[in-house]
């Protein structure tokens, strides 16, 4: 029988076995009291199962407000643990929305817990009967961008909002001349009246197509089509008609069913932007880790996803960033099933100073390395910024220290002086 496995971190004043059984009952056949019809046979067929409990250190105080104590007041301890639960797939079918209601539904509100976070998911291949997963992934993205032996160097159109379509296209034209591989809209820019989607895409693709005709290099532009479902499908078709090679959607804004529909319609890679994930992932005591989060969206059909970056400007640790990126490149299912691997996108305050640390930790060049200021603010201009990033990555892969590589590369030397290293 196919089962879904979910790993949690919990914090509770209740005995761990009792707390884990409360979780299992709440999210399957049980409630606070046994009800008519809840037969032993029904429980055997549909109950969630506690697979394992690994006790960790005690907590000094409740991490979250509103938690309760056992009826006898407890023993004064507040334990933490790693708990694995499993469910039969026939409880909800191979359905991502209903899976999410099961593994991340009411659990976080249970009074028995002063902390509860979903850490990971393991899904059976039966989900591939309904969900297509990524259409392009790493290999298809590289083929469309014609970049095969190094990371793809990318950037974001800035300022995020305020540029009209022609000003946006003018910025893109400069980035094309600089030798960029990948350009994306900011997640704040989709179809505002100051920069309508169709006009922006037409203007940007005009300069990208002109550049491709002259140089043979067609830069990938991820146009942010986030909107209602009918709007997104129409916008995808507009990008395709203009010769575009990528679309972008804000995952949390549109939801899993909309992404599934977009994937079924799409003929282009889908750049999945995770804005809003901090509400789910920032607290260690509640929410969902990115390891679990990204698996849902990979099945729904994204081809790329942001993972933050080493020494980023946000709150995420380097260890979390690398774990997220590594998970994107790890098959979700064993062969011969589709592994659903996707391209991790490093961003947030990235420059030449992070290339060596990123490569050393990830041990892969399968990534998009997106730098805004790390390219545009280079003292020698954007072309020198792109060149410096490529030089930094070449040195990282070759095992040449950054300072040594900079001695023979003026662009890299200036970047190190400007951004550190």
C-alpha positions as CSV (number, residue, x, y, z in Angstrom):
1,X,0.0,0.0,0.0
2,X,1.3,3.4,-1.0
3,X,2.0,5.7,2.0
4,X,3.1,9.3,2.4
5,X,5.7,10.0,5.1
6,X,6.1,13.4,6.8
7,X,8.8,14.4,9.2
8,X,8.1,17.0,11.9
9,X,9.9,18.9,14.7
10,X,7.7,19.1,17.7
11,X,7.8,20.9,21.1
12,X,5.4,19.7,23.8
13,X,4.7,19.5,27.6
14,X,3.0,16.2,26.9
15,X,4.6,12.7,26.9
16,X,6.1,12.4,23.4
17,X,4.3,9.2,22.5
18,X,0.9,10.8,23.5
19,X,1.7,13.9,21.6
20,X,2.6,12.0,18.4
21,X,-0.6,9.9,18.6
22,X,-2.5,13.2,19.0
23,X,-1.0,14.3,15.7
24,X,-1.8,11.1,14.0
25,X,-5.4,11.0,15.2
26,X,-6.2,14.6,14.4
27,X,-5.0,14.3,10.8
28,X,-6.7,11.0,10.0
29,X,-9.6,9.1,11.7
30,X,-9.6,10.6,15.2
31,X,-11.0,13.5,17.1
32,X,-11.0,14.3,20.9
33,X,-13.4,11.3,21.5
34,X,-14.1,8.1,19.6
35,X,-17.3,8.5,17.6
36,X,-19.9,6.0,16.2
37,X,-18.7,4.4,13.0
38,X,-15.0,4.7,13.9
39,X,-14.6,0.9,13.9
40,X,-11.4,-1.0,14.4
41,X,-11.5,-1.9,10.7
42,X,-11.8,1.7,9.7
43,X,-9.0,2.7,11.9
44,X,-6.8,0.0,10.5
45,X,-7.4,1.0,7.0
46,X,-7.2,4.8,7.4
47,X,-5.4,5.8,10.5
48,X,-2.1,7.7,10.3
49,X,0.8,5.8,11.8
50,X,3.5,7.0,14.1
51,X,6.6,5.6,12.4
52,X,9.3,7.0,14.7
53,X,10.0,9.4,17.6
54,X,13.5,10.7,18.2
55,X,13.8,12.7,21.4
56,X,15.9,15.8,21.3
57,X,16.9,18.4,23.9
58,X,14.4,20.0,26.3
59,X,13.1,23.5,25.7
60,X,13.5,26.1,28.4
61,X,10.2,27.8,27.6
62,X,7.3,27.6,25.2
63,X,8.4,28.7,21.7
64,X,4.8,29.7,20.8
65,X,1.9,31.1,22.8
66,X,-1.3,29.3,23.6
67,X,0.0,25.8,24.4
68,X,-1.5,23.7,27.1
69,X,-0.4,21.2,29.8
70,X,-1.5,17.6,30.5
71,X,-4.5,17.2,32.9
72,X,-2.1,16.3,35.7
73,X,0.1,19.3,35.1
74,X,2.9,17.3,33.5
75,X,6.3,16.7,34.9
76,X,7.6,20.2,34.4
77,X,9.6,19.3,31.2
78,X,8.9,20.6,27.7
79,X,10.4,18.1,25.3
80,X,11.3,18.4,21.7
81,X,11.5,15.6,19.2
82,X,11.7,14.6,15.5
83,X,8.6,12.7,14.7
84,X,7.7,10.7,11.5
85,X,4.1,10.0,10.6
86,X,2.7,8.2,7.6
87,X,-0.7,8.0,5.9
88,X,-2.2,5.7,3.3
89,X,-2.5,7.6,0.0
90,X,-6.1,6.3,-0.3
91,X,-7.1,8.7,2.5
92,X,-6.7,11.7,0.1
93,X,-5.6,10.3,-3.3
94,X,-2.7,11.7,-5.3
95,X,-3.9,15.3,-4.8
96,X,-1.5,18.0,-3.7
97,X,-4.2,20.3,-2.1
98,X,-5.6,17.5,-0.1
99,X,-2.1,16.2,0.8
100,X,-1.3,19.7,2.1
101,X,-4.5,19.7,4.2
102,X,-3.4,16.4,5.7
103,X,0.3,17.0,6.5
104,X,0.1,20.7,7.2
105,X,-3.5,21.3,8.2
106,X,-4.8,21.8,11.8
107,X,-1.6,20.4,13.4
108,X,0.0,23.8,14.1
109,X,-3.1,24.9,16.1
110,X,-3.2,21.9,18.5
111,X,-3.0,23.1,22.1
112,X,-0.7,20.2,23.0
113,X,2.2,21.8,21.1
114,X,4.2,24.9,21.7
115,X,6.1,24.2,18.5
116,X,5.4,22.1,15.4
117,X,7.1,22.4,12.0
118,X,6.9,20.2,8.9
119,X,10.5,19.3,8.0
120,X,10.3,16.9,5.0
121,X,8.0,14.8,2.9
122,X,8.5,11.5,1.1
123,X,5.9,10.8,-1.6
124,X,5.2,7.7,-3.6
125,X,5.4,7.7,-7.4
126,X,1.6,7.4,-7.7
127,X,1.5,11.2,-7.6
128,X,3.1,11.2,-11.0
129,X,-0.1,9.7,-12.4
130,X,-1.8,13.1,-11.9
131,X,1.1,15.6,-11.8
132,X,3.5,16.2,-14.7
133,X,6.4,17.6,-12.7
134,X,8.9,19.9,-14.5
135,X,8.8,20.0,-18.3
136,X,12.3,21.3,-18.8
137,X,14.2,21.1,-15.5
138,X,18.0,21.6,-15.6
139,X,18.8,20.0,-19.0
140,X,16.0,21.7,-20.8
141,X,16.8,25.1,-19.3
142,X,20.4,24.8,-20.3
143,X,19.5,23.8,-23.9
144,X,17.2,26.8,-24.3
145,X,19.8,29.2,-22.9
146,X,22.7,27.4,-24.7
147,X,24.8,27.4,-21.5
148,X,26.2,24.0,-20.7
149,X,29.5,24.0,-18.9
150,X,29.1,26.6,-16.1
151,X,26.4,28.2,-14.0
152,X,24.0,30.5,-15.8
153,X,24.7,34.1,-14.8
154,X,21.5,36.1,-14.3
155,X,20.1,39.3,-13.0
156,X,16.9,41.0,-12.1
157,X,15.4,44.2,-13.7
158,X,15.8,47.0,-11.3
159,X,14.2,49.2,-10.0
160,X,11.6,46.6,-9.3
161,X,8.7,48.8,-10.4
162,X,8.5,52.2,-12.1
163,X,10.1,51.6,-15.5
164,X,7.8,51.7,-18.5
165,X,8.1,49.0,-21.2
166,X,10.6,51.0,-23.3
167,X,12.8,51.8,-20.3
168,X,12.7,48.1,-19.3
169,X,13.8,47.1,-22.8
170,X,16.6,49.7,-22.7
171,X,17.9,48.1,-19.5
172,X,17.7,44.7,-21.0
173,X,19.5,45.8,-24.1
174,X,22.5,46.9,-21.9
175,X,22.4,43.6,-20.1
176,X,22.5,41.7,-23.4
177,X,25.5,43.6,-24.5
178,X,27.1,42.7,-21.1
179,X,26.9,39.0,-21.9
180,X,24.2,38.0,-19.4
181,X,22.5,34.5,-19.7
182,X,19.3,35.1,-17.8
183,X,17.1,38.1,-16.9
184,X,13.9,38.1,-14.8
185,X,11.2,40.5,-13.9
186,X,11.0,41.4,-10.3
187,X,8.1,39.6,-8.5
188,X,6.6,43.0,-7.9
189,X,6.2,43.7,-11.6
190,X,3.5,41.8,-13.5
191,X,0.8,43.9,-15.2
192,X,0.6,47.3,-13.6
193,X,-0.7,50.2,-15.6
194,X,2.8,51.9,-15.7
195,X,4.2,48.8,-17.4
196,X,1.6,46.6,-18.9
197,X,2.6,42.9,-19.4
198,X,2.0,42.6,-23.1
199,X,3.7,45.9,-24.0
200,X,6.7,45.1,-21.7
201,X,7.2,41.6,-23.1
202,X,6.9,42.9,-26.7
203,X,9.5,45.6,-26.1
204,X,11.9,43.3,-24.2
205,X,11.6,40.4,-26.7
206,X,12.2,42.8,-29.6
207,X,15.7,43.6,-28.2
208,X,16.4,40.0,-27.2
209,X,15.4,38.8,-30.7
210,X,17.5,41.4,-32.4
211,X,20.5,40.5,-30.2
212,X,20.0,36.8,-31.0
213,X,19.9,37.5,-34.7
214,X,23.2,39.4,-34.5
215,X,25.1,37.2,-32.1
216,X,23.4,33.7,-32.1
217,X,22.8,33.9,-28.4
218,X,19.2,34.1,-27.2
219,X,19.1,35.2,-23.6
220,X,16.4,33.7,-21.4
221,X,13.9,36.2,-20.0
222,X,11.5,35.1,-17.3
223,X,8.5,37.3,-17.7
224,X,6.3,37.6,-14.6
225,X,2.9,36.5,-15.7
226,X,1.4,36.1,-12.1
227,X,-2.3,36.8,-12.1
228,X,-5.6,35.0,-12.3
229,X,-5.6,31.7,-14.2
230,X,-7.1,32.9,-17.4
231,X,-4.7,35.9,-17.4
232,X,-1.7,33.6,-16.9
233,X,-2.6,31.3,-19.7
234,X,-3.1,34.2,-22.1
235,X,0.1,35.8,-21.0
236,X,2.0,32.6,-21.5
237,X,0.7,32.5,-25.1
238,X,1.8,36.1,-25.6
239,X,5.4,35.3,-24.4
240,X,5.5,32.3,-26.7
241,X,4.2,34.3,-29.7
242,X,7.0,36.9,-29.1
243,X,9.7,34.3,-29.2
244,X,10.2,34.1,-25.4
245,X,11.8,31.2,-23.7
246,X,10.6,31.4,-20.0
247,X,7.8,32.5,-17.8
248,X,7.7,33.3,-14.1
249,X,5.0,32.9,-11.5
250,X,4.8,33.7,-7.8
251,X,4.0,30.3,-6.3
252,X,2.4,31.3,-3.1
253,X,0.2,33.9,-4.8
254,X,-1.3,31.6,-7.4
255,X,-1.5,28.3,-5.4
256,X,-0.8,24.7,-6.4
257,X,-3.9,24.0,-8.6
258,X,-3.2,27.1,-10.7
259,X,0.4,26.0,-11.1
260,X,-0.8,22.6,-12.2
261,X,-3.0,24.1,-14.8
262,X,-0.3,26.5,-16.0
263,X,2.1,23.6,-16.3
264,X,-0.4,21.6,-18.4
265,X,-0.8,24.6,-20.8
266,X,2.9,25.7,-20.9
267,X,5.3,25.2,-23.7
268,X,8.0,27.2,-21.8
269,X,10.0,26.7,-18.6
270,X,8.3,28.0,-15.4
271,X,10.5,30.1,-13.1
272,X,8.9,29.6,-9.7
273,X,9.4,32.5,-7.4
274,X,9.0,31.7,-3.7
275,X,8.2,35.2,-2.4
276,X,6.1,34.8,0.8
277,X,7.9,31.6,1.9
278,X,9.4,33.5,4.8
279,X,6.0,33.3,6.5
280,X,6.2,29.5,6.3
281,X,9.9,29.0,6.9
282,X,11.4,31.7,9.0
283,X,10.4,30.5,12.5
284,X,12.1,27.3,13.7
285,X,8.9,26.5,15.7
286,X,6.2,26.6,13.2
287,X,5.5,26.4,9.4
288,X,7.3,24.3,6.9
289,X,10.9,23.8,5.8
290,X,11.9,24.5,2.2
291,X,12.8,20.9,1.8
292,X,9.1,20.0,2.1
293,X,7.8,23.1,0.4
294,X,9.7,22.7,-2.9
295,X,8.6,19.1,-3.4
296,X,5.0,20.2,-3.8
297,X,5.9,22.8,-6.4
298,X,8.2,20.5,-8.3
299,X,5.4,18.0,-8.7
300,X,3.1,20.9,-9.8
301,X,5.5,21.7,-12.6
302,X,8.1,24.4,-11.8
303,X,11.4,24.2,-13.6
304,X,13.4,26.7,-11.5
305,X,13.1,27.9,-7.9
306,X,14.9,30.5,-5.7
307,X,16.8,29.1,-2.8
308,X,18.3,32.4,-1.5
309,X,22.1,32.6,-1.5
310,X,25.2,32.2,0.6
311,X,25.8,35.2,3.0
312,X,22.5,36.6,1.8
313,X,20.8,39.9,2.8
314,X,17.9,37.9,4.4
315,X,17.7,35.8,7.5
316,X,18.3,32.3,6.1
317,X,21.5,30.5,7.1
318,X,24.0,29.2,4.6
319,X,23.3,25.6,5.7
320,X,19.6,26.0,4.9
321,X,20.4,27.6,1.5
322,X,22.7,24.8,0.4
323,X,20.3,22.1,1.8
324,X,17.5,23.7,-0.3
325,X,19.6,23.8,-3.5
326,X,20.9,20.3,-3.1
327,X,17.3,19.1,-2.6
328,X,16.2,20.8,-5.9
329,X,18.9,18.7,-7.7
330,X,18.0,15.4,-5.9
331,X,15.5,13.1,-7.6
332,X,12.2,12.8,-5.7
333,X,11.5,9.4,-7.1
334,X,13.7,6.4,-8.0
335,X,14.3,5.5,-11.6
336,X,12.6,4.8,-14.0
337,X,10.2,7.4,-12.6
338,X,10.6,11.1,-13.4
339,X,12.9,12.5,-10.7
340,X,11.5,16.1,-11.0
341,X,14.9,17.7,-10.6
342,X,14.8,21.5,-11.0
343,X,17.3,24.3,-11.4
344,X,18.1,26.1,-8.1
345,X,18.4,29.9,-8.3
346,X,20.8,31.7,-6.0
347,X,20.0,35.3,-5.4
348,X,20.0,38.0,-2.6
349,X,23.1,40.1,-2.3
350,X,25.2,37.8,-4.5
351,X,28.5,38.8,-6.1
352,X,32.0,37.3,-6.9
353,X,32.6,36.9,-3.2
354,X,30.1,34.0,-2.9
355,X,31.1,31.9,-5.9
356,X,33.8,29.8,-4.1
357,X,31.8,29.2,-1.0
358,X,28.7,28.2,-3.1
359,X,30.6,25.8,-5.3
360,X,32.5,24.3,-2.3
361,X,29.2,23.6,-0.5
362,X,27.0,22.6,-3.4
363,X,29.6,20.8,-5.5
364,X,27.6,21.5,-8.7
365,X,27.5,24.1,-11.5
366,X,23.8,23.3,-12.1
367,X,22.4,26.6,-10.9
368,X,21.4,30.1,-11.9
369,X,23.5,32.7,-10.1
370,X,21.5,35.9,-10.1
371,X,23.2,39.1,-9.1
372,X,21.8,42.6,-9.2
373,X,24.2,45.0,-7.7
374,X,27.0,42.4,-8.1
375,X,26.7,43.1,-11.9
376,X,25.2,46.5,-12.3
377,X,27.4,48.2,-9.6
378,X,30.7,46.8,-10.9
379,X,33.1,49.8,-11.3
380,X,33.7,48.8,-14.9
381,X,30.0,48.5,-15.8
382,X,27.7,45.6,-16.3
383,X,29.9,43.8,-18.9
384,X,32.8,43.8,-16.5
385,X,30.4,42.6,-13.8
386,X,29.3,39.6,-15.8
387,X,32.9,38.8,-16.9
388,X,34.0,39.0,-13.2
389,X,31.3,36.5,-12.1
390,X,32.3,34.1,-14.8
391,X,35.9,34.4,-13.8
392,X,35.1,33.8,-10.2
393,X,33.1,30.7,-11.0
394,X,35.8,29.4,-13.3
395,X,38.3,29.9,-10.5
396,X,36.1,28.2,-8.0
397,X,35.6,25.1,-10.2
398,X,39.3,25.0,-11.0
399,X,40.2,25.2,-7.3
400,X,42.1,28.5,-7.7
401,X,41.7,30.9,-4.7
402,X,39.8,34.1,-5.5
403,X,42.6,36.4,-4.6
404,X,45.0,34.5,-6.9
405,X,42.6,34.4,-9.8
406,X,42.0,38.2,-9.4
407,X,45.7,39.0,-9.9
408,X,45.4,38.0,-13.6
409,X,41.9,39.3,-14.2
410,X,41.3,43.0,-14.0
411,X,37.5,42.7,-14.0
412,X,37.6,40.2,-11.1
413,X,40.2,42.3,-9.3
414,X,37.9,45.3,-9.4
415,X,34.9,43.3,-8.3
416,X,36.9,41.9,-5.3
417,X,37.9,45.4,-4.4
418,X,34.3,46.7,-4.7
419,X,32.4,43.8,-3.1
420,X,35.0,41.9,-1.0
421,X,36.1,38.3,-1.2
